[in-house]
Amino acid sequence: MQKMLKVAACQLLTSNDVMTSTSKVLKQIEICAELGIQIAAFPEGCLFGYCCDTRYWENISPQVFKEAEGQIAEAARQYKMAVIVGSAHHDGEHWHNDLAIFDQSGTLKYRYGKIFLAGEKWCINNRGKLPIVQLVGIHCCFIICHDVRYPELVKLPAAKGAQICFFCSCESGLLSEYKLSAYRAMPISRATENGIYLVMANTPANPDDLRASGSSHGNSKIIHPNGNVIKEAGFFGDEIVTATIDISQATGSQAKRTYAENTILKEWFQKGCDFVEKV
């Protein structure tokens, strides 16, 4: 039986001015609402332009992010849309580079913190469990940027029922040309090796300065469980990539086979699945 879902990967270039960045996010949420989007995902570090300057984090108040997230929560509630946005929070001791995950009622359902850092000195990595969060009735899992290089972070949730992975990133820019083919291959692999959808929201390149921090190479995309790219953005520009997907095709068959079939991997993999929690 078909179960249709309209999703969006919101490609967006932002800055370290949290309120200005939040205004851009809210504008794209408004456009998504007009398009009938049910779940919208934004890039890693979207609210702070993926600024990794330690002086920035020594001086900014956690309250700034609380206020920004409050506005996004209200937009999610107003438009009855689930929203996943690259944010940050302070736990009283450390900063975390995370995704604030809001359901369609505007409730903050979960914070997914980046597990494998890519050299960030301002935050610590997530050492909690791998969440499966239910959004608009769909079981979702999450990875942030460098996490995509570690297949288990998707395979374990997929084996336990995740149907779609939201991959939020701010990867290297266009001048790191030697990385671009791998950047294209990895999210496609995470989808097809597990048999689930993947929605990638990446930061675009900055046309005024290809070396600008907080910019990437775009190519936000939505990928079918069979590995085919349904729709993809270009290198530059704020863009909303949308697709209506049939979630019944996200069977997770390959991941579930690893869990169930009597191979040398079975016991090891089943133990790994203990790190997954349903929210």
MARVOMI-584781 format. One line per 2 residues: number of its first residue (from 1); their letters; for each residue x, y, z of N, C-alpha, C, CB. Coordinates in steps of 0.05 Angstrom, whole numbers, always signed. Atoms other than C-alpha are relative to their C-alpha. Glycine has a CB too. Example, Ala and Ser with C-alpha at 12.3 -4.5 7.8 and 13.67 -1.06 7.14 Angstrom:
<sites>
1> AS> +18,-24,+0,+246,-90,+156,+18,+24,+0,-20,+1,+25  -16,-24,-1,+273,-21,+143,-15,+22,+14,+9,+9,-29
</sites>
This chain:
<sites>
1> MQ> +17,-24,+0,+0,+0,+0,+18,+25,+0,-19,+0,+24  -16,-24,+1,+27,+68,-19,-5,+18,+24,-7,+16,-26
3> KM> +2,-20,-20,+41,+119,+35,+17,+24,-8,+8,-11,+29  -14,-22,+12,+59,+185,+4,+8,+22,+20,-18,+13,-22
5> LK> -11,-20,-18,+102,+237,+39,+14,+21,-17,+19,-13,+20  -14,-21,+15,+125,+305,+13,+22,+12,+18,-20,+22,-9
7> VA> -23,-8,-16,+195,+323,+37,+15,+22,-15,+18,-24,+6  -16,-21,+12,+243,+380,+25,+28,+1,+12,-13,+28,+3
9> AC> -27,-5,-8,+318,+389,+28,+5,+30,-6,+21,-18,-15  -2,-29,+3,+328,+464,+40,+29,+8,-1,-15,+14,+24
11> QL> -27,-8,+4,+394,+486,+12,+2,+30,+5,+11,-6,-29  +1,-27,-10,+412,+552,+46,+27,+9,+9,-21,+3,+22
13> LT> -26,-12,-9,+473,+597,+54,-7,+20,+22,+14,+14,-24  +6,-18,-23,+472,+631,+123,+26,+11,+10,-15,-16,+22
15> SN> -24,-12,-11,+520,+669,+167,+0,-5,+30,+0,+31,-5  -2,+4,-29,+543,+671,+240,-18,+18,+16,+28,+3,+9
17> DV> +20,-16,-13,+489,+722,+255,-25,-17,+3,-6,+27,-17  +21,+20,-4,+438,+675,+286,-28,+11,-8,+0,-9,+29
19> MT> +26,-10,+6,+378,+721,+280,-5,+4,-30,-4,+27,+15  +2,-3,+29,+392,+737,+206,-4,-27,-13,+25,+14,-11
21> ST> +3,+27,+11,+401,+663,+192,-27,-12,+6,+22,-18,+12  +27,+10,-7,+337,+646,+229,-21,+12,-18,-6,+7,+29
23> SK> +19,-13,+18,+299,+696,+186,+0,-14,-27,+7,+30,-4  -2,+14,+26,+324,+660,+123,-13,-27,+3,+29,-3,-9
25> VL> +12,+26,-5,+303,+593,+153,-31,+3,+0,+10,-12,+26  +29,-4,-2,+234,+620,+169,-13,+6,-27,-7,+23,+20
27> KQ> +11,-6,+26,+225,+646,+99,-2,-26,-17,+18,+20,-15  +1,+25,+15,+242,+578,+69,-22,-18,+12,+27,-14,+1
29> IE> +22,+16,-11,+194,+544,+118,-27,+10,-11,+0,+3,+31  +24,-12,+11,+140,+592,+94,-5,-10,-29,+0,+30,+1
31> IC> +2,+10,+28,+154,+572,+21,-7,-30,+0,+27,+5,-15  +6,+29,-2,+154,+498,+41,-29,-4,+6,+18,-13,+22
33> AE> +29,+3,-7,+85,+508,+72,-17,+4,-25,-7,+20,+22  +15,-5,+25,+60,+537,+6,+1,-24,-19,+10,+25,-13
35> LG> -4,+23,+18,+87,+475,-29,-12,-26,+12,+30,-4,-5  +12,+24,-13,+53,+427,+20,+20,-19,+11,-17,-14,-20
37> IQ> -21,+17,-11,+117,+401,+50,-9,-10,+28,+27,+14,+2  +6,+11,-27,+108,+354,+110,+24,-1,+18,-12,-28,-4
39> IA> -25,+0,-16,+181,+348,+132,+20,+16,-16,+10,-29,+6  -21,-17,+13,+234,+401,+116,+26,-2,+16,-10,+29,-2
41> AF> -26,+2,-12,+308,+392,+130,+18,+22,-9,+13,-27,-5  -19,-21,+6,+361,+446,+134,+29,-9,+6,-7,+26,+16
43> PE> -28,+9,-3,+438,+442,+132,+10,+0,+29,+17,+17,-16  -16,-1,-25,+486,+430,+189,+8,+28,+7,+26,-18,-3
45> GC> -9,-26,-9,+500,+492,+230,-14,+23,-14,+29,+3,-5  +15,-20,+16,+447,+530,+191,-4,+26,+15,-26,-12,-9
47> LF> +7,-24,-16,+431,+578,+248,+25,+17,+6,-13,-8,+25  -24,-15,-6,+504,+599,+257,+20,+0,-23,+13,-11,+25
49> GY> -18,+0,+23,+533,+593,+187,+23,-18,+3,+9,+28,-4  -21,+19,-6,+574,+534,+211,+26,+14,+7,+4,-19,-25
51> CC> -23,-14,-9,+622,+581,+245,+15,-17,+21,-7,+28,+13  -15,+17,-18,+678,+542,+279,+22,+16,+15,+13,-23,-15
53> DT> -19,-18,-14,+717,+602,+308,-6,-3,+30,-3,+29,-9  +4,+5,-29,+727,+584,+382,-7,+26,+15,+25,-12,+12
55> RY> +7,-26,-13,+723,+659,+400,-30,+6,-2,+16,+23,-13  +28,-3,+4,+653,+660,+372,-16,-15,+22,-9,-9,-28
57> WE> +14,+17,-19,+632,+603,+418,+6,+8,+29,+7,-29,-5  -6,-10,-27,+666,+634,+478,-17,+24,+8,+29,+7,+2
59> NI> +14,-25,-5,+624,+697,+471,-30,-1,-5,+12,+21,-17  +29,+0,+6,+556,+677,+444,-16,-13,+23,-5,-15,-27
61> SP> +17,+11,-22,+499,+663,+493,-17,-22,-10,-17,+23,+12  +19,+21,+7,+460,+598,+491,-28,+10,-4,+0,-22,+21
63> QV> +27,-11,+2,+398,+641,+498,-7,+8,-29,-3,+24,+18  +5,-8,+28,+407,+665,+426,-12,-23,-16,+27,+10,-13
65> FK> +10,+23,+14,+396,+595,+401,-28,-9,+10,+19,-24,+3  +27,+6,-11,+337,+584,+448,-21,+17,-13,+0,+3,+30
67> EA> +19,-18,+12,+303,+645,+420,-5,-6,-30,+9,+29,+3  +2,+7,+28,+318,+625,+348,-17,-25,-4,+27,-4,-13
69> EG> +15,+25,+2,+291,+555,+359,-29,+4,+8,+13,-22,+18  +28,-6,-7,+229,+583,+392,-15,+11,-24,-1,+21,+22
71> QI> +13,-10,+24,+213,+620,+327,-5,-22,-20,+17,+23,-12  +3,+22,+19,+224,+558,+286,-21,-19,+10,+27,-15,-4
73> AE> +21,+17,-11,+181,+517,+333,-28,+11,-5,+4,-3,+30  +26,-13,+5,+125,+567,+325,-8,-3,-29,+0,+29,+8
75> AA> +6,+3,+29,+131,+564,+249,-9,-29,-6,+24,+7,-17  +7,+28,+3,+129,+487,+252,-29,-5,+9,+19,-18,+15
77> RQ> +27,+3,-10,+66,+491,+294,-20,+14,-18,-2,+12,+29  +19,-15,+17,+33,+544,+250,-6,-14,-26,+12,+28,-5
79> YK> +3,+12,+26,+45,+506,+186,-4,-30,+1,+24,+6,-18  +4,+29,-4,+37,+436,+216,+20,-16,-16,-29,-8,-8
81> MA> -22,+11,+16,+104,+417,+187,+23,-9,+19,+11,+20,-21  -24,+8,-15,+162,+377,+218,+24,+14,-13,+3,-31,-1
83> VI> -24,-15,+9,+227,+416,+214,+25,-11,+14,-4,+30,+5  -26,+9,-10,+299,+392,+222,+20,+21,-7,+8,-28,-11
85> VG> -17,-22,+6,+349,+448,+229,+27,-2,+15,-14,+27,+7  -26,+0,-12,+424,+452,+242,+2,+22,+20,+21,+3,-21
87> SA> +0,-19,-22,+431,+486,+309,+24,-7,+19,-27,+0,+16  -20,+6,-21,+474,+484,+373,-13,+4,+27,+26,+18,-3
89> HH> +9,-6,-27,+461,+480,+446,+22,-5,+20,-25,-18,+7  -19,+2,-22,+500,+485,+511,-12,-16,+23,+10,+28,+9
91> DG> +11,+18,-21,+491,+431,+564,+7,+10,+28,+9,-28,-5  -9,-10,-26,+518,+475,+620,+30,-3,+3,-14,-15,+22
93> EH> -29,+4,-1,+589,+452,+607,+13,+1,-28,+7,-27,+13  -11,+2,+26,+599,+439,+533,-21,+9,-21,+10,-28,-6
95> WH> +17,-5,+24,+572,+462,+465,-3,-26,-15,+12,+22,-17  +5,+22,+18,+541,+411,+418,-9,+10,-27,-22,-19,+12
97> ND> +8,-5,+28,+535,+414,+342,-22,-20,-6,+25,-2,-20  +22,+19,+1,+466,+385,+333,-22,+8,-20,-11,-4,+27
99> LA> +25,-5,+15,+400,+381,+296,-22,+3,+20,-6,-22,-20  +24,-4,-16,+339,+410,+330,-23,-11,-17,-5,+30,+8
101> IF> +20,+15,+15,+282,+364,+308,-27,+6,+12,+6,-31,+1  +27,-8,-9,+212,+392,+313,-21,-16,-15,-4,+31,-4
103> DQ> +22,+14,+14,+148,+354,+299,-20,+21,-10,-14,-21,+18  +19,-18,+12,+87,+384,+265,-17,+16,+20,-19,-16,-18
105> SG> +13,-17,-20,+60,+410,+331,+19,+21,+11,-10,-18,+23  -19,-19,-10,+123,+451,+342,+15,-9,+24,-13,+26,+6
107> TL> -14,+11,-23,+149,+406,+397,+28,-9,-8,-16,-24,+12  -28,+9,+4,+224,+395,+401,+0,-30,+8,+21,+17,+16
109> KY> +1,+29,-5,+223,+319,+394,+27,-11,+9,-10,-15,-24  -27,+12,-6,+298,+307,+398,+22,+19,-10,+2,-28,-14
111> RY> -24,-12,+10,+367,+335,+391,+20,-22,-8,+13,+19,+21  -21,+19,+9,+414,+293,+348,+26,+15,-1,-8,-13,-27
113> GK> -27,-12,+0,+486,+312,+363,+18,-15,-19,+12,+1,+28  -20,+12,+18,+541,+300,+312,+18,-19,+15,+17,+23,-14
115> IF> -15,+21,-13,+578,+236,+329,+29,+2,-7,-11,-27,-6  -28,-1,+10,+641,+240,+286,+6,+29,-8,+5,-20,-23
117> LA> -7,-28,+6,+668,+311,+289,+21,+1,-22,+11,+14,+25  -19,-4,+23,+708,+338,+230,+20,+22,+8,-15,+8,-26
119> GE> -20,-18,-9,+759,+376,+271,-11,+24,+15,+15,+10,-24  +11,-22,-16,+711,+423,+307,+12,+0,+28,-31,-2,+1
121> KW> -12,-3,-26,+745,+449,+370,-19,+12,+20,+25,+17,-2  +19,-15,-17,+685,+486,+398,-21,-17,+13,-13,+22,-15
123> CI> +22,+17,-10,+640,+427,+413,+11,-28,+6,-23,-2,-20  -7,+28,-5,+641,+355,+438,-19,-18,-17,-2,-7,+30
125> NN> +16,+18,+17,+614,+295,+401,-22,-13,+17,+18,-22,-13  +23,+14,-12,+549,+258,+416,+9,-28,+9,-24,-1,-19
127> RG> -6,+27,-10,+558,+196,+459,-25,-14,+9,+21,+1,+22  +25,+13,-7,+485,+179,+466,-7,-21,-20,-22,+21,+2
129> KL> +9,+21,+18,+443,+130,+428,-7,+11,-27,-24,-14,+12  +9,-7,+27,+422,+130,+355,-30,+1,+0,+11,-20,-22
131> PI> +29,-1,-3,+351,+156,+353,-15,-7,-26,-8,+28,+8  +21,+1,+21,+292,+136,+309,-23,+17,+10,-9,-30,-6
133> VQ> +20,-20,-8,+245,+195,+314,-24,-2,-19,+11,+29,+1  +24,+1,+17,+173,+190,+290,-9,+29,-6,-22,-16,+14
135> LV> +10,-26,+10,+154,+251,+248,-21,-5,-21,+24,+17,-12  +24,+4,+17,+86,+254,+214,-5,-30,-5,+3,+15,-27
137> GI> +5,+28,+2,+80,+180,+227,+22,-17,-13,-25,-5,-14  -22,+14,+14,+146,+162,+193,+24,-2,+18,+8,+16,-26
139> HC> -23,+4,-17,+206,+132,+228,+25,+11,-14,+3,-31,+6  -22,-14,+12,+266,+176,+215,+26,-3,+16,-7,+30,-3
141> CF> -26,-1,-14,+341,+173,+231,+16,+23,-12,+15,-27,-3  -14,-25,+6,+394,+227,+224,+30,-4,+1,-8,+21,+20
143> II> -29,-2,-1,+467,+240,+209,+8,+29,-7,+14,-21,-20  -10,-27,+5,+508,+304,+206,+27,-2,-13,+2,+16,+26
145> CH> -25,-4,+15,+562,+317,+154,+19,-24,+2,+14,+25,+11  -20,+21,-1,+623,+274,+172,-11,-27,+8,+23,+8,+18
147> DV> +13,+26,-7,+577,+221,+201,-5,-18,-24,-26,+6,+14  +7,+16,+23,+561,+199,+130,+21,-20,-7,-5,+19,-24
149> RY> -22,+18,+6,+629,+165,+126,-1,-25,+18,+26,+14,+4  +2,+23,-19,+607,+115,+180,-27,-14,-4,+3,+10,+30
151> PE> +26,+12,+9,+554,+69,+150,-17,-11,+22,+6,-23,-19  +15,+11,-22,+534,+38,+216,-20,+19,+12,+18,-10,+22
153> LV> +18,-20,-12,+502,+103,+238,-27,+1,-14,+13,+28,-1  +26,+2,+14,+448,+92,+185,-10,-29,+0,+3,+10,-29
155> KL> +7,+28,+2,+449,+16,+180,-14,-10,+25,+24,-17,-7  +12,+9,-25,+433,+4,+253,-29,+10,+3,+17,+9,+24
157> PA> +28,-9,-1,+371,+49,+254,-18,-12,-22,-1,+31,-1  +15,+12,+22,+349,+22,+187,-9,-28,+6,+16,+1,-27
159> AK> +7,+28,-8,+351,-49,+214,-23,+0,+21,+24,-14,+11  +20,-1,-21,+306,-27,+271,-25,+16,-9,+11,+13,+25
161> GA> +25,-11,+10,+254,+6,+226,+1,+28,-12,-19,+0,+21  -1,-26,+12,+279,+74,+203,-6,-2,-30,+28,+14,+4
163> QI> +8,+0,+29,+249,+90,+134,+12,+22,-16,-30,+2,-1  -12,-23,+14,+283,+155,+117,+22,+12,+18,-21,+22,-7
165> CF> -22,-12,-14,+350,+185,+136,+3,+29,-9,+27,-15,-5  -5,-28,+6,+359,+260,+140,+29,+6,+6,-19,+19,+18
167> FC> -28,-5,+0,+430,+279,+125,+5,+30,-3,+15,-16,-22  -3,-29,+0,+446,+352,+143,+30,+6,+1,-15,+13,+24
169> SC> -28,-2,+3,+514,+376,+122,+9,+28,-8,+10,-19,-20  -14,-23,+11,+563,+433,+109,+28,-10,-6,+0,+25,+20
171> ES> -25,+14,+7,+618,+397,+73,+21,+19,-12,-6,-23,-21  -21,-16,+13,+682,+422,+39,-11,+14,-24,+24,-17,-6
173> GL> +9,-16,+22,+675,+473,-16,+8,-11,-27,+9,+28,+3  -5,+9,+27,+682,+468,-91,+30,-1,-6,-13,+19,-20
175> LS> -29,+1,+6,+757,+481,-88,+12,-27,+9,+14,+23,+14  -9,+27,-7,+765,+412,-54,-12,-19,-20,-9,-7,+29
177> EY> +12,+15,+22,+749,+382,-121,+4,-30,+2,+11,+9,-27  -6,+29,-3,+781,+315,-104,-19,-14,+18,+28,-3,+10
179> KL> +19,+13,-18,+727,+303,-52,-28,-2,-12,-2,+17,+25  +28,-3,+9,+666,+317,-95,-12,-27,-9,-1,+19,-23
181> SA> +12,+26,+8,+657,+247,-125,-7,-17,+24,+20,-15,-18  +6,+15,-24,+660,+216,-56,-25,+12,+14,+24,+0,+20
183> YR> +23,-13,-13,+611,+268,-29,-26,-8,-15,+3,+30,-1  +24,+8,+14,+562,+247,-84,-6,-30,+5,+4,+4,-30
185> AM> +4,+29,-2,+573,+172,-74,-10,-8,+28,+26,-14,-5  +6,+10,-27,+567,+167,+2,-30,+2,+7,+15,+16,+20
187> PI> +29,+0,-7,+494,+191,+12,-16,-20,-17,-11,+28,-3  +13,+20,+17,+473,+148,-48,+4,-28,+12,+10,+2,-29
189> SR> -6,+26,-12,+507,+89,-15,-16,-5,+25,+30,-3,+6  +15,+3,-25,+474,+101,+52,-29,-7,-5,+2,+25,+17
191> AT> +28,+6,+7,+406,+98,+18,-2,-29,-10,-11,+19,-21  +4,+26,+14,+416,+37,-27,+10,-24,+16,+13,+1,-27
193> EN> -10,+23,-15,+457,-6,+21,-19,-8,+22,+28,+7,+11  +19,+6,-21,+400,-2,+70,-29,-3,-10,+0,+22,+21
195> GI> +27,+1,+11,+338,+4,+26,-19,+20,+13,-11,-28,+5  +16,-21,-11,+313,+70,+55,+5,+26,-16,+6,+5,+31
197> YL> -4,-26,+12,+304,+141,+30,+21,+16,+15,-27,+16,-2  -18,-19,-12,+356,+194,+43,-5,+28,-11,+30,-8,-4
199> VM> +3,-28,+8,+345,+269,+43,+24,+15,+10,-27,+12,+13  -25,-14,-7,+409,+310,+41,-4,+30,-4,+23,-10,-18
201> AN> +1,-29,+0,+407,+384,+59,+28,+11,+5,-21,+12,+21  -27,-10,-2,+474,+416,+45,+2,+30,-6,+19,-16,-20
203> TP> -4,-28,+5,+500,+487,+45,+11,+4,-28,+19,+12,+22  -11,-5,+27,+513,+517,-24,+27,+13,+1,-19,+17,-16
205> AN> -24,-15,+3,+577,+547,-49,-6,+30,+1,+16,-7,-26  +3,-29,+0,+587,+622,-39,+11,+11,-26,+14,+12,+25
207> PD> -9,-9,+26,+590,+653,-109,+19,+24,+2,-24,+8,-17  -18,-23,-3,+627,+714,-82,+27,-7,+11,-13,+20,+18
209> DL> -25,+9,-12,+681,+674,-47,+0,-30,+4,+6,+15,+27  +0,+29,-2,+693,+600,-59,+15,-10,+25,+12,-12,-25
211> RA> -15,+8,-24,+739,+599,+2,-15,+8,+26,+27,+12,+0  +14,-10,-24,+687,+629,+49,-7,-23,+19,-25,+15,-9
213> SG> +8,+20,-20,+678,+592,+114,-31,-1,+2,+12,+7,+28  +29,+2,-2,+608,+567,+125,-14,-5,-26,-11,+24,+13
215> SS> +12,+7,+26,+598,+550,+52,+9,-28,-8,+8,+21,-22  -6,+27,+8,+600,+483,+17,-1,-3,-30,-19,-20,+14
217> HG> +2,+4,+29,+584,+455,-52,-28,-6,-9,+19,-23,-8  +27,+4,+9,+509,+449,-53,-7,-30,-6,-6,+16,-25
219> NS> +8,+27,+9,+481,+388,-90,-18,-14,+21,+25,-17,-4  +21,+13,-17,+426,+377,-38,-17,-18,-17,-18,+22,+14
221> KI> +13,+20,+17,+387,+317,-60,-19,-18,+16,+20,-17,-14  +18,+20,-11,+332,+266,-47,+5,-26,-15,-31,+9,-2
223> IH> -9,+25,+12,+351,+193,-59,-20,-22,+6,+28,-7,+10  +18,+23,-2,+306,+133,-71,+15,-23,+14,-11,-9,-28
225> PN> -13,+23,-12,+319,+68,-32,+16,-17,-20,-20,-17,+13  -15,+16,+20,+344,+37,-98,+26,+15,-9,-17,-5,-24
227> GN> -25,-14,+6,+400,+89,-101,-2,+22,-21,+21,-19,-8  +3,-20,+20,+372,+133,-156,-6,+27,+13,-23,-8,-19
229> VI> +5,-27,-9,+374,+208,-144,-26,+10,-13,+24,+19,-7  +26,-9,+10,+302,+233,-150,+2,+29,-9,-21,-3,+22
231> KE> -3,-28,+7,+320,+307,-150,+24,+11,+14,-26,+16,+8  -25,-10,-11,+383,+348,-138,+3,+29,-7,+24,-16,-11
233> AG> -5,-29,+4,+403,+421,-130,+28,+3,-13,-1,+15,+27  -26,-7,+11,+462,+456,-163,+20,+7,+22,-3,+22,-19
235> FF> -22,-7,-18,+527,+480,-132,-7,+26,+16,+26,+4,-15  +4,-26,-11,+503,+551,-119,-30,+5,+6,+11,+22,-18
237> GD> +27,-10,-3,+441,+585,-92,-17,-13,+21,-14,-2,-25  +21,+10,-18,+387,+579,-40,-21,-13,-16,-12,+23,+18
239> EI> +19,+16,+17,+341,+525,-66,-14,-20,+18,+16,-14,-23  +15,+20,-15,+287,+480,-40,-5,-24,-19,-27,+11,+11
241> VT> +3,+24,+16,+291,+409,-68,-23,-16,+12,+27,-17,-1  +23,+14,-10,+225,+373,-61,-6,-25,-16,-25,+19,+0
243> AT> +9,+24,+13,+196,+306,-77,-23,-12,+16,+22,-21,-4  +20,+16,-13,+134,+266,-61,+8,-29,-3,-29,+5,-13
245> ID> -11,+27,+0,+158,+197,-41,-20,-20,+11,+26,-1,+17  +17,+22,-10,+124,+131,-30,+15,-15,+22,-8,-20,-24
247> IS> -15,+11,-23,+148,+111,+39,-2,-30,+2,-9,+13,+26  +2,+29,+0,+123,+40,+29,+22,-14,-14,-27,-9,-12
249> QA> -23,+12,+15,+183,+29,-17,+25,+0,+17,+5,+16,-25  -23,+0,-18,+230,+42,+42,-3,-24,+19,+1,+27,+16
251> TG> +4,+25,-15,+231,-30,+66,+23,-5,+20,-3,-23,-18  -23,+6,-17,+300,-28,+98,+10,-28,-3,-6,+5,+28
253> SQ> -4,+29,+3,+309,-98,+69,+29,-8,+4,-9,-8,-27  -28,+9,-2,+385,-99,+65,+9,+2,+29,+18,+18,-17
255> AK> -8,-3,-28,+395,-73,+136,-13,-22,+17,-8,+28,+11  +14,+20,-16,+342,-121,+164,+11,-28,-6,-30,+1,-7
257> RT> -12,+26,+7,+375,-179,+127,+25,-4,+16,+6,-2,-30  -24,+2,-16,+440,-164,+163,-7,-8,+29,+15,+27,+0
259> YA> +9,+6,-27,+402,-167,+229,-10,-29,+3,-22,+19,+8  +15,+25,-3,+363,-231,+215,+14,-25,-12,-26,+3,-13
261> EN> -10,+23,+14,+403,-275,+168,+23,-13,+15,+9,+7,-29  -20,+15,-15,+448,-329,+197,+27,+2,-13,-8,-29,+4
263> TI> -26,-3,+11,+516,-302,+177,+20,+6,+23,+1,+23,-21  -20,-6,-21,+581,-287,+215,-4,+28,+12,+28,-3,-11
265> LK> +5,-27,-10,+556,-215,+223,-24,+2,+19,-4,+18,-23  +25,-2,-13,+490,-232,+256,+2,+9,+30,-15,-26,-1
267> EW> -1,-5,-29,+509,-233,+330,+13,+28,+5,+17,-21,+14  -13,-26,-3,+556,-173,+324,-19,+23,-7,+25,+2,-18
269> FQ> +18,-21,+8,+504,-132,+287,-23,+4,+19,-10,-6,-29  +22,-1,-18,+448,-149,+334,+8,+15,+26,-11,-27,+7
271> KG> -10,-14,-24,+490,-124,+393,+2,+30,-6,+27,-11,+8  -1,-28,+8,+501,-59,+355,-27,+13,+0,+12,+2,-28
273> CD> +27,-11,+1,+426,-50,+348,-9,+8,+28,-19,-20,-12  +7,-9,-27,+423,-41,+424,+5,+29,+3,+16,-16,+21
275> FV> -6,-29,-2,+450,+29,+411,-22,+17,-12,+26,+6,-13  +22,-15,+12,+386,+48,+375,-23,+3,+20,-10,-15,-26
277> EK> +24,-4,-17,+327,+79,+412,-22,+14,-16,+7,+17,+25  +23,-12,+14,+258,+96,+386,-12,+22,+18,-21,-21,-6
279> V> +10,-24,-15,+232,+165,+407,-29,+5,-8,+17,+25,-6
</sites>
